[in-house]
């Protein structure tokens, strides 16, 4: 056996399946009496100490009784999500004690990872490790694949990004500017709108909560129409965008956060524009594209170090704060990438 040190393990468990908007009471903090940091001979697993946990909209899908992505948590099971961790026990040939990794982990202080092949080694520990929950992790990779691979942007095109101040949107906007595009973002507060224009370099932005007519807002920002829409919201925003797309426009459907935390889904009425405007709208799951992760990582690291790309995080301290942090994500309380600090090594 390896490393028989015994410790308590704090964790966040799901109390019930979601049946409506998420609430802090849907989760609870529990503490195990003891956990043995050991692995049996012949195992290829690892045990990791979790440092940072990412708060992401897909967590609601995992908490639902029927999860369309094909995986689910169950009542009294540990919440799961992307995070940054340090290997403390290893039987895996490619991972040694002390290695820093990111990937799917439990919302807990220590996690047993039975299949470590899905963990990514962190190649640039000189940068903030928390970046691997966002700009150098799943959200950043999502922006990269959705914008460059699906939308194939060209210099001079008109780009619209919804939920633009979030972990994915803030990077899409900066990719668009680096490509030479005109980019506009929407967000849910004046503070976030200012962030888009002053920090991330968007050409224009608007607070969708202050717009009585989203179609009119988009026509104001895009009098010539939209070539590329990076879709994070769905519902009424998608409906308005369809009216404003240009011929042969592209829509990368990353997510639809307006539809996750509601009891009644909104319909979309302007779909005929996909036909008449010869649009291409494509959904994607970033996990299908991780073979391109290393090229993405090196590109973004270079731009971070040269300060061509900037990044904003919204950090909450303590594992016990994770339920409130997740609920706050759906109330628009975060400014930038939302994450929780479990431990600082």
C-alpha atoms as a printed R data frame, in Angstrom:
    type eleno elety resid chain resno       x      y       z
1   ATOM     1    CA   UNK     A     1   0.000  0.000   0.000
2   ATOM     2    CA   UNK     A     2   1.059  3.622  -0.504
3   ATOM     3    CA   UNK     A     3   0.843  6.600   1.880
4   ATOM     4    CA   UNK     A     4  -1.423  5.421   4.707
5   ATOM     5    CA   UNK     A     5  -1.840  8.883   6.196
6   ATOM     6    CA   UNK     A     6  -5.398  9.302   7.500
7   ATOM     7    CA   UNK     A     7  -7.341 12.557   7.228
8   ATOM     8    CA   UNK     A     8 -10.903 13.829   7.255
9   ATOM     9    CA   UNK     A     9 -12.376 14.725   3.878
10  ATOM    10    CA   UNK     A    10 -14.831 17.616   3.514
11  ATOM    11    CA   UNK     A    11 -17.130 17.323   0.497
12  ATOM    12    CA   UNK     A    12 -20.239 18.812  -1.139
13  ATOM    13    CA   UNK     A    13 -23.007 16.316  -1.886
14  ATOM    14    CA   UNK     A    14 -26.194 16.661  -3.879
15  ATOM    15    CA   UNK     A    15 -29.249 16.331  -1.632
16  ATOM    16    CA   UNK     A    16 -31.920 15.813  -4.304
17  ATOM    17    CA   UNK     A    17 -32.542 15.862  -8.040
18  ATOM    18    CA   UNK     A    18 -33.315 19.311  -9.358
19  ATOM    19    CA   UNK     A    19 -37.010 19.901 -10.026
20  ATOM    20    CA   UNK     A    20 -36.868 23.676 -10.557
21  ATOM    21    CA   UNK     A    21 -34.416 26.561 -10.175
22  ATOM    22    CA   UNK     A    22 -31.332 25.569  -8.215
23  ATOM    23    CA   UNK     A    23 -31.102 26.515  -4.543
24  ATOM    24    CA   UNK     A    24 -28.333 26.256  -1.956
25  ATOM    25    CA   UNK     A    25 -30.511 23.709  -0.113
26  ATOM    26    CA   UNK     A    26 -30.080 21.291  -3.048
27  ATOM    27    CA   UNK     A    27 -26.518 20.710  -1.784
28  ATOM    28    CA   UNK     A    28 -24.890 20.239   1.598
29  ATOM    29    CA   UNK     A    29 -21.444 20.080   3.176
30  ATOM    30    CA   UNK     A    30 -20.507 16.782   4.794
31  ATOM    31    CA   UNK     A    31 -17.347 15.608   6.536
32  ATOM    32    CA   UNK     A    32 -16.151 12.021   6.508
33  ATOM    33    CA   UNK     A    33 -14.658 10.702   9.721
34  ATOM    34    CA   UNK     A    34 -11.479  9.454   8.040
35  ATOM    35    CA   UNK     A    35 -10.075  8.853   4.588
36  ATOM    36    CA   UNK     A    36  -7.062  6.654   3.944
37  ATOM    37    CA   UNK     A    37  -4.723  8.003   1.317
38  ATOM    38    CA   UNK     A    38  -3.783  4.639  -0.119
39  ATOM    39    CA   UNK     A    39  -4.142  2.601  -3.279
40  ATOM    40    CA   UNK     A    40  -3.969 -1.192  -3.701
41  ATOM    41    CA   UNK     A    41  -1.147 -2.851  -5.673
42  ATOM    42    CA   UNK     A    42  -2.049 -3.205  -9.362
43  ATOM    43    CA   UNK     A    43  -4.181 -0.094  -9.381
44  ATOM    44    CA   UNK     A    44  -3.551  2.607 -11.995
45  ATOM    45    CA   UNK     A    45  -5.552  5.213 -10.052
46  ATOM    46    CA   UNK     A    46  -4.374  8.368  -8.329
47  ATOM    47    CA   UNK     A    47  -5.515 10.341  -5.294
48  ATOM    48    CA   UNK     A    48  -5.426 14.097  -5.675
49  ATOM    49    CA   UNK     A    49  -5.633 17.030  -3.289
50  ATOM    50    CA   UNK     A    50  -8.051 19.515  -4.833
51  ATOM    51    CA   UNK     A    51  -6.956 23.138  -5.036
52  ATOM    52    CA   UNK     A    52  -9.541 24.942  -7.189
53  ATOM    53    CA   UNK     A    53 -13.043 24.025  -8.360
54  ATOM    54    CA   UNK     A    54 -14.682 25.579 -11.393
55  ATOM    55    CA   UNK     A    55 -18.292 26.817 -11.225
56  ATOM    56    CA   UNK     A    56 -19.931 26.077 -14.575
57  ATOM    57    CA   UNK     A    57 -23.483 26.074 -15.974
58  ATOM    58    CA   UNK     A    58 -23.317 22.408 -17.035
59  ATOM    59    CA   UNK     A    59 -23.387 21.411 -13.337
60  ATOM    60    CA   UNK     A    60 -27.180 21.770 -13.467
61  ATOM    61    CA   UNK     A    61 -27.387 19.109 -16.169
62  ATOM    62    CA   UNK     A    62 -25.433 16.739 -13.949
63  ATOM    63    CA   UNK     A    63 -27.879 17.333 -11.099
64  ATOM    64    CA   UNK     A    64 -30.990 16.628 -13.173
65  ATOM    65    CA   UNK     A    65 -32.808 13.284 -13.032
66  ATOM    66    CA   UNK     A    66 -32.287 12.803 -16.754
67  ATOM    67    CA   UNK     A    67 -29.049 14.240 -17.990
68  ATOM    68    CA   UNK     A    68 -28.946 14.762 -21.755
69  ATOM    69    CA   UNK     A    69 -25.143 14.669 -21.775
70  ATOM    70    CA   UNK     A    70 -25.218 11.036 -20.701
71  ATOM    71    CA   UNK     A    71 -23.899 11.329 -17.140
72  ATOM    72    CA   UNK     A    72 -25.518 12.314 -13.872
73  ATOM    73    CA   UNK     A    73 -24.945 12.706 -10.192
74  ATOM    74    CA   UNK     A    74 -27.457 11.229  -7.784
75  ATOM    75    CA   UNK     A    75 -28.789 12.293  -4.387
76  ATOM    76    CA   UNK     A    76 -26.141 11.972  -1.652
77  ATOM    77    CA   UNK     A    77 -23.364 11.598  -4.222
78  ATOM    78    CA   UNK     A    78 -20.442 14.005  -4.374
79  ATOM    79    CA   UNK     A    79 -20.842 16.922  -6.775
80  ATOM    80    CA   UNK     A    80 -18.415 16.759  -9.691
81  ATOM    81    CA   UNK     A    81 -16.860 19.287 -12.031
82  ATOM    82    CA   UNK     A    82 -13.640 20.595 -13.485
83  ATOM    83    CA   UNK     A    83 -10.881 21.576 -11.127
84  ATOM    84    CA   UNK     A    84  -7.156 21.891 -10.468
85  ATOM    85    CA   UNK     A    85  -5.458 19.353  -8.215
86  ATOM    86    CA   UNK     A    86  -2.134 18.055  -6.934
87  ATOM    87    CA   UNK     A    87  -1.298 14.341  -7.052
88  ATOM    88    CA   UNK     A    88  -0.646 12.999  -3.533
89  ATOM    89    CA   UNK     A    89  -0.746  9.237  -4.197
90  ATOM    90    CA   UNK     A    90  -0.157  7.579  -7.560
91  ATOM    91    CA   UNK     A    91  -0.094  4.129  -9.135
92  ATOM    92    CA   UNK     A    92  -0.212  5.608 -12.650
93  ATOM    93    CA   UNK     A    93   2.868  5.348 -14.869
94  ATOM    94    CA   UNK     A    94   2.597  8.912 -16.204
95  ATOM    95    CA   UNK     A    95   1.678 10.737 -13.005
96  ATOM    96    CA   UNK     A    96   3.946 11.135 -10.004
97  ATOM    97    CA   UNK     A    97   3.382 12.561  -6.540
98  ATOM    98    CA   UNK     A    98   3.535 16.336  -6.713
99  ATOM    99    CA   UNK     A    99   2.296 16.633 -10.302
100 ATOM   100    CA   UNK     A   100  -0.237 19.393 -10.903
101 ATOM   101    CA   UNK     A   101  -3.217 18.403 -13.048
102 ATOM   102    CA   UNK     A   102  -6.635 19.625 -14.163
103 ATOM   103    CA   UNK     A   103  -9.747 17.685 -15.138
104 ATOM   104    CA   UNK     A   104 -12.966 16.275 -13.691
105 ATOM   105    CA   UNK     A   105 -12.801 15.905  -9.915
106 ATOM   106    CA   UNK     A   106 -15.150 15.735  -6.933
107 ATOM   107    CA   UNK     A   107 -16.232 18.783  -4.978
108 ATOM   108    CA   UNK     A   108 -14.174 17.604  -2.022
109 ATOM   109    CA   UNK     A   109 -10.771 18.055  -0.440
110 ATOM   110    CA   UNK     A   110  -9.388 14.751  -1.772
111 ATOM   111    CA   UNK     A   111 -10.586 12.746  -4.778
112 ATOM   112    CA   UNK     A   112  -9.859  9.222  -5.942
113 ATOM   113    CA   UNK     A   113  -9.464  9.335  -9.731
114 ATOM   114    CA   UNK     A   114  -9.963  5.815 -11.066
115 ATOM   115    CA   UNK     A   115  -9.172  6.746 -14.678
116 ATOM   116    CA   UNK     A   116  -6.373  9.345 -14.586
117 ATOM   117    CA   UNK     A   117  -5.905  9.205 -18.368
118 ATOM   118    CA   UNK     A   118  -8.511 11.977 -18.530
119 ATOM   119    CA   UNK     A   119  -6.437 14.304 -16.345
120 ATOM   120    CA   UNK     A   120  -4.274 16.930 -18.047
121 ATOM   121    CA   UNK     A   121  -0.817 17.736 -16.694
122 ATOM   122    CA   UNK     A   122  -0.250 21.423 -16.069
123 ATOM   123    CA   UNK     A   123   2.672 22.536 -18.207
124 ATOM   124    CA   UNK     A   124   2.878 26.136 -17.064
125 ATOM   125    CA   UNK     A   125   2.825 26.307 -13.248
126 ATOM   126    CA   UNK     A   126   4.520 29.708 -13.495
127 ATOM   127    CA   UNK     A   127   1.069 31.117 -14.350
128 ATOM   128    CA   UNK     A   128  -1.725 31.230 -11.735
129 ATOM   129    CA   UNK     A   129  -2.940 27.649 -11.262
130 ATOM   130    CA   UNK     A   130  -6.519 28.941 -11.102
131 ATOM   131    CA   UNK     A   131  -6.226 29.791 -14.819
132 ATOM   132    CA   UNK     A   132  -6.599 26.060 -15.507
133 ATOM   133    CA   UNK     A   133 -10.213 26.244 -14.326
134 ATOM   134    CA   UNK     A   134 -10.857 28.868 -16.994
135 ATOM   135    CA   UNK     A   135  -8.730 30.474 -19.665
136 ATOM   136    CA   UNK     A   136  -6.269 27.536 -19.825
137 ATOM   137    CA   UNK     A   137  -8.880 24.882 -19.032
138 ATOM   138    CA   UNK     A   138 -12.248 23.746 -20.329
139 ATOM   139    CA   UNK     A   139 -13.798 27.239 -20.809
140 ATOM   140    CA   UNK     A   140 -10.784 28.554 -22.696
141 ATOM   141    CA   UNK     A   141 -10.666 25.479 -24.902
142 ATOM   142    CA   UNK     A   142 -14.397 25.938 -25.542
143 ATOM   143    CA   UNK     A   143 -13.793 29.489 -26.781
144 ATOM   144    CA   UNK     A   144 -10.923 28.333 -28.990
145 ATOM   145    CA   UNK     A   145 -12.775 25.451 -30.652
146 ATOM   146    CA   UNK     A   146 -16.070 27.271 -31.037
147 ATOM   147    CA   UNK     A   147 -14.570 30.415 -32.527
148 ATOM   148    CA   UNK     A   148 -11.686 29.177 -34.643
149 ATOM   149    CA   UNK     A   149 -12.798 25.671 -35.628
150 ATOM   150    CA   UNK     A   150 -16.556 26.118 -36.006
151 ATOM   151    CA   UNK     A   151 -16.848 29.767 -37.038
152 ATOM   152    CA   UNK     A   152 -13.697 30.096 -39.180
153 ATOM   153    CA   UNK     A   153 -13.518 33.886 -38.707
154 ATOM   154    CA   UNK     A   154 -12.189 36.293 -41.314
155 ATOM   155    CA   UNK     A   155 -10.728 39.741 -40.817
156 ATOM   156    CA   UNK     A   156 -13.393 42.454 -40.963
157 ATOM   157    CA   UNK     A   157 -16.327 40.244 -40.014
158 ATOM   158    CA   UNK     A   158 -18.976 41.259 -37.477
159 ATOM   159    CA   UNK     A   159 -19.036 39.118 -34.321
160 ATOM   160    CA   UNK     A   160 -21.603 39.026 -31.507
161 ATOM   161    CA   UNK     A   161 -20.958 37.252 -28.189
162 ATOM   162    CA   UNK     A   162 -23.711 36.744 -25.598
163 ATOM   163    CA   UNK     A   163 -22.849 36.274 -21.896
164 ATOM   164    CA   UNK     A   164 -19.661 37.981 -23.004
165 ATOM   165    CA   UNK     A   165 -18.115 38.704 -19.598
166 ATOM   166    CA   UNK     A   166 -18.110 35.053 -18.529
167 ATOM   167    CA   UNK     A   167 -15.259 32.581 -18.674
168 ATOM   168    CA   UNK     A   168 -15.843 31.688 -22.340
169 ATOM   169    CA   UNK     A   169 -17.220 34.954 -23.705
170 ATOM   170    CA   UNK     A   170 -14.381 37.200 -22.504
171 ATOM   171    CA   UNK     A   171 -11.887 35.070 -24.420
172 ATOM   172    CA   UNK     A   172 -14.015 34.756 -27.588
173 ATOM   173    CA   UNK     A   173 -14.186 38.543 -27.777
174 ATOM   174    CA   UNK     A   174 -10.426 38.877 -27.492
175 ATOM   175    CA   UNK     A   175  -9.868 36.173 -30.117
176 ATOM   176    CA   UNK     A   176 -12.192 38.126 -32.415
177 ATOM   177    CA   UNK     A   177 -10.257 41.357 -31.930
178 ATOM   178    CA   UNK     A   178  -6.944 39.564 -32.559
179 ATOM   179    CA   UNK     A   179  -8.429 38.287 -35.840
180 ATOM   180    CA   UNK     A   180  -9.382 41.803 -36.914
181 ATOM   181    CA   UNK     A   181 -13.126 41.465 -36.412
182 ATOM   182    CA   UNK     A   182 -15.649 44.000 -35.102
183 ATOM   183    CA   UNK     A   183 -17.004 42.523 -31.877
184 ATOM   184    CA   UNK     A   184 -19.972 43.375 -29.657
185 ATOM   185    CA   UNK     A   185 -20.928 41.639 -26.413
186 ATOM   186    CA   UNK     A   186 -23.991 41.497 -24.196
187 ATOM   187    CA   UNK     A   187 -23.931 41.185 -20.416
188 ATOM   188    CA   UNK     A   188 -26.281 41.558 -17.467
189 ATOM   189    CA   UNK     A   189 -24.988 44.661 -15.686
190 ATOM   190    CA   UNK     A   190 -23.420 48.032 -16.446
191 ATOM   191    CA   UNK     A   191 -20.308 46.930 -14.567
192 ATOM   192    CA   UNK     A   192 -19.903 43.976 -16.912
193 ATOM   193    CA   UNK     A   193 -20.557 46.128 -19.986
194 ATOM   194    CA   UNK     A   194 -17.785 48.499 -18.901
195 ATOM   195    CA   UNK     A   195 -15.497 45.525 -18.334
196 ATOM   196    CA   UNK     A   196 -16.084 44.287 -21.879
197 ATOM   197    CA   UNK     A   197 -15.133 47.582 -23.449
198 ATOM   198    CA   UNK     A   198 -12.431 48.849 -21.089
199 ATOM   199    CA   UNK     A   199 -10.699 45.587 -20.121
200 ATOM   200    CA   UNK     A   200 -11.312 43.185 -23.011
201 ATOM   201    CA   UNK     A   201 -11.360 45.645 -25.908
202 ATOM   202    CA   UNK     A   202 -14.839 44.944 -27.295
203 ATOM   203    CA   UNK     A   203 -15.920 47.581 -29.851
204 ATOM   204    CA   UNK     A   204 -19.352 47.885 -28.260
205 ATOM   205    CA   UNK     A   205 -21.480 46.206 -25.610
206 ATOM   206    CA   UNK     A   206 -24.940 46.473 -24.072
207 ATOM   207    CA   UNK     A   207 -26.784 45.498 -20.907
208 ATOM   208    CA   UNK     A   208 -29.527 43.180 -22.145
209 ATOM   209    CA   UNK     A   209 -31.560 43.770 -18.972
210 ATOM   210    CA   UNK     A   210 -31.971 47.414 -19.972
211 ATOM   211    CA   UNK     A   211 -33.076 46.665 -23.528
212 ATOM   212    CA   UNK     A   212 -36.827 46.449 -24.076
213 ATOM   213    CA   UNK     A   213 -36.299 45.210 -27.647
214 ATOM   214    CA   UNK     A   214 -33.314 42.930 -28.271
215 ATOM   215    CA   UNK     A   215 -33.867 43.041 -32.014
216 ATOM   216    CA   UNK     A   216 -33.578 46.836 -31.951
217 ATOM   217    CA   UNK     A   217 -30.466 46.642 -29.764
218 ATOM   218    CA   UNK     A   218 -28.760 44.329 -32.236
219 ATOM   219    CA   UNK     A   219 -29.741 46.490 -35.206
220 ATOM   220    CA   UNK     A   220 -28.241 49.471 -33.398
221 ATOM   221    CA   UNK     A   221 -24.960 47.627 -32.811
222 ATOM   222    CA   UNK     A   222 -24.892 45.820 -36.164
223 ATOM   223    CA   UNK     A   223 -26.538 47.980 -38.842
224 ATOM   224    CA   UNK     A   224 -24.968 45.722 -41.488
225 ATOM   225    CA   UNK     A   225 -25.826 42.471 -39.675
226 ATOM   226    CA   UNK     A   226 -23.902 39.723 -37.851
227 ATOM   227    CA   UNK     A   227 -21.479 37.281 -39.502
228 ATOM   228    CA   UNK     A   228 -20.646 35.210 -36.402
229 ATOM   229    CA   UNK     A   229 -22.689 34.614 -33.276
230 ATOM   230    CA   UNK     A   230 -21.103 32.822 -30.330
231 ATOM   231    CA   UNK     A   231 -24.197 31.476 -28.584
232 ATOM   232    CA   UNK     A   232 -24.133 31.186 -24.802
233 ATOM   233    CA   UNK     A   233 -27.677 32.224 -23.877
234 ATOM   234    CA   UNK     A   234 -30.503 30.869 -26.070
235 ATOM   235    CA   UNK     A   235 -34.151 31.923 -25.727
236 ATOM   236    CA   UNK     A   236 -35.099 35.472 -26.673
237 ATOM   237    CA   UNK     A   237 -31.515 36.443 -27.479
238 ATOM   238    CA   UNK     A   238 -31.140 33.661 -30.036
239 ATOM   239    CA   UNK     A   239 -34.492 34.620 -31.553
240 ATOM   240    CA   UNK     A   240 -33.352 38.229 -32.001
241 ATOM   241    CA   UNK     A   241 -29.946 37.224 -33.374
242 ATOM   242    CA   UNK     A   242 -31.517 35.088 -36.100
243 ATOM   243    CA   UNK     A   243 -33.263 38.189 -37.450
244 ATOM   244    CA   UNK     A   244 -29.944 40.019 -37.655
245 ATOM   245    CA   UNK     A   245 -27.641 37.404 -39.148
246 ATOM   246    CA   UNK     A   246 -26.035 38.076 -42.534
247 ATOM   247    CA   UNK     A   247 -26.138 35.685 -45.488
248 ATOM   248    CA   UNK     A   248 -23.898 32.635 -44.849
249 ATOM   249    CA   UNK     A   249 -23.434 33.551 -41.197
250 ATOM   250    CA   UNK     A   250 -22.183 31.031 -38.635
251 ATOM   251    CA   UNK     A   251 -23.488 30.299 -35.146
252 ATOM   252    CA   UNK     A   252 -21.439 28.274 -32.653
253 ATOM   253    CA   UNK     A   253 -23.878 26.904 -30.073
254 ATOM   254    CA   UNK     A   254 -21.789 26.633 -26.925
255 ATOM   255    CA   UNK     A   255 -24.605 26.750 -24.361
256 ATOM   256    CA   UNK     A   256 -27.977 28.284 -23.520
257 ATOM   257    CA   UNK     A   257 -27.749 29.429 -19.926
258 ATOM   258    CA   UNK     A   258 -31.135 31.175 -19.976
259 ATOM   259    CA   UNK     A   259 -32.764 27.763 -20.326
260 ATOM   260    CA   UNK     A   260 -30.899 25.864 -17.600
261 ATOM   261    CA   UNK     A   261 -32.394 27.255 -14.419
262 ATOM   262    CA   UNK     A   262 -36.058 27.570 -15.360
263 ATOM   263    CA   UNK     A   263 -39.172 25.427 -15.089
264 ATOM   264    CA   UNK     A   264 -40.555 26.514 -18.477
265 ATOM   265    CA   UNK     A   265 -38.343 26.466 -21.563
266 ATOM   266    CA   UNK     A   266 -38.646 29.255 -24.148
267 ATOM   267    CA   UNK     A   267 -39.377 28.483 -27.776
268 ATOM   268    CA   UNK     A   268 -37.435 29.988 -30.694
269 ATOM   269    CA   UNK     A   269 -39.638 31.401 -33.455
270 ATOM   270    CA   UNK     A   270 -37.277 32.730 -36.121
271 ATOM   271    CA   UNK     A   271 -35.651 29.484 -37.231
272 ATOM   272    CA   UNK     A   272 -36.703 29.958 -40.867
273 ATOM   273    CA   UNK     A   273 -33.853 32.486 -41.081
274 ATOM   274    CA   UNK     A   274 -31.452 29.535 -40.985
275 ATOM   275    CA   UNK     A   275 -32.867 28.508 -44.364
276 ATOM   276    CA   UNK     A   276 -33.357 31.878 -46.051
277 ATOM   277    CA   UNK     A   277 -29.979 33.272 -44.918
278 ATOM   278    CA   UNK     A   278 -28.081 30.005 -45.554
279 ATOM   279    CA   UNK     A   279 -26.855 29.970 -41.971
280 ATOM   280    CA   UNK     A   280 -24.787 27.249 -40.351
281 ATOM   281    CA   UNK     A   281 -25.595 26.653 -36.690
282 ATOM   282    CA   UNK     A   282 -23.562 23.943 -34.984
283 ATOM   283    CA   UNK     A   283 -23.551 22.704 -31.423
284 ATOM   284    CA   UNK     A   284 -20.429 21.226 -29.906
285 ATOM   285    CA   UNK     A   285 -19.054 19.583 -26.786
286 ATOM   286    CA   UNK     A   286 -15.503 20.608 -26.033
287 ATOM   287    CA   UNK     A   287 -14.544 17.152 -24.720
288 ATOM   288    CA   UNK     A   288 -14.681 15.913 -28.324
289 ATOM   289    CA   UNK     A   289 -11.770 18.200 -29.201
290 ATOM   290    CA   UNK     A   290  -9.200 17.698 -26.442
291 ATOM   291    CA   UNK     A   291  -6.739 16.231 -28.948
292 ATOM   292    CA   UNK     A   292  -6.053 19.882 -29.856
293 ATOM   293    CA   UNK     A   293  -5.557 21.000 -26.272
294 ATOM   294    CA   UNK     A   294  -1.762 21.376 -26.313
295 ATOM   295    CA   UNK     A   295  -1.751 23.637 -29.377
296 ATOM   296    CA   UNK     A   296  -4.476 25.737 -27.726
297 ATOM   297    CA   UNK     A   297  -2.569 25.892 -24.428
298 ATOM   298    CA   UNK     A   298   0.681 27.070 -26.002
299 ATOM   299    CA   UNK     A   299  -1.071 29.723 -28.097
300 ATOM   300    CA   UNK     A   300  -2.943 31.216 -25.142
301 ATOM   301    CA   UNK     A   301   0.068 31.034 -22.807
302 ATOM   302    CA   UNK     A   302   2.087 33.022 -25.353
303 ATOM   303    CA   UNK     A   303  -0.637 35.683 -25.560
304 ATOM   304    CA   UNK     A   304  -0.976 35.837 -21.766
305 ATOM   305    CA   UNK     A   305   2.734 36.342 -21.286
306 ATOM   306    CA   UNK     A   306   2.839 39.037 -23.967
307 ATOM   307    CA   UNK     A   307  -0.250 40.640 -22.376
308 ATOM   308    CA   UNK     A   308  -2.139 40.458 -25.673
309 ATOM   309    CA   UNK     A   309  -4.885 38.620 -23.763
310 ATOM   310    CA   UNK     A   310  -6.213 39.599 -20.360
311 ATOM   311    CA   UNK     A   311  -8.410 37.607 -17.988
312 ATOM   312    CA   UNK     A   312 -10.724 38.306 -15.062
313 ATOM   313    CA   UNK     A   313 -11.594 35.841 -12.308
314 ATOM   314    CA   UNK     A   314 -14.264 35.944  -9.582
315 ATOM   315    CA   UNK     A   315 -12.790 33.908  -6.713
316 ATOM   316    CA   UNK     A   316 -14.547 32.636  -3.580
317 ATOM   317    CA   UNK     A   317 -12.605 31.104  -0.689
318 ATOM   318    CA   UNK     A   318 -13.508 27.782   0.937
319 ATOM   319    CA   UNK     A   319 -15.122 24.572  -0.280
320 ATOM   320    CA   UNK     A   320 -18.182 25.213   1.905
321 ATOM   321    CA   UNK     A   321 -18.936 28.308  -0.202
322 ATOM   322    CA   UNK     A   322 -19.322 26.284  -3.423
323 ATOM   323    CA   UNK     A   323 -23.148 25.827  -3.255
324 ATOM   324    CA   UNK     A   324 -23.744 29.578  -2.927
325 ATOM   325    CA   UNK     A   325 -21.176 30.264  -5.649
326 ATOM   326    CA   UNK     A   326 -22.961 27.936  -8.078
327 ATOM   327    CA   UNK     A   327 -26.377 29.440  -7.316
328 ATOM   328    CA   UNK     A   328 -24.923 32.933  -7.740
329 ATOM   329    CA   UNK     A   329 -23.698 32.009 -11.227
330 ATOM   330    CA   UNK     A   330 -27.306 31.731 -12.395
331 ATOM   331    CA   UNK     A   331 -28.229 35.027 -10.774
332 ATOM   332    CA   UNK     A   332 -25.488 36.847 -12.664
333 ATOM   333    CA   UNK     A   333 -23.595 37.674  -9.475
334 ATOM   334    CA   UNK     A   334 -20.184 36.753 -10.861
335 ATOM   335    CA   UNK     A   335 -17.920 39.178 -12.699
336 ATOM   336    CA   UNK     A   336 -15.532 37.063 -14.749
337 ATOM   337    CA   UNK     A   337 -14.743 33.372 -14.335
338 ATOM   338    CA   UNK     A   338 -16.298 31.981 -11.150
339 ATOM   339    CA   UNK     A   339 -14.220 29.540  -9.137
340 ATOM   340    CA   UNK     A   340 -13.798 28.332  -5.567
341 ATOM   341    CA   UNK     A   341 -10.512 27.914  -3.701
342 ATOM   342    CA   UNK     A   342 -10.381 24.597  -1.838
343 ATOM   343    CA   UNK     A   343  -6.722 24.859  -0.795
344 ATOM   344    CA   UNK     A   344  -3.708 26.903  -1.870
345 ATOM   345    CA   UNK     A   345  -1.362 23.902  -1.837
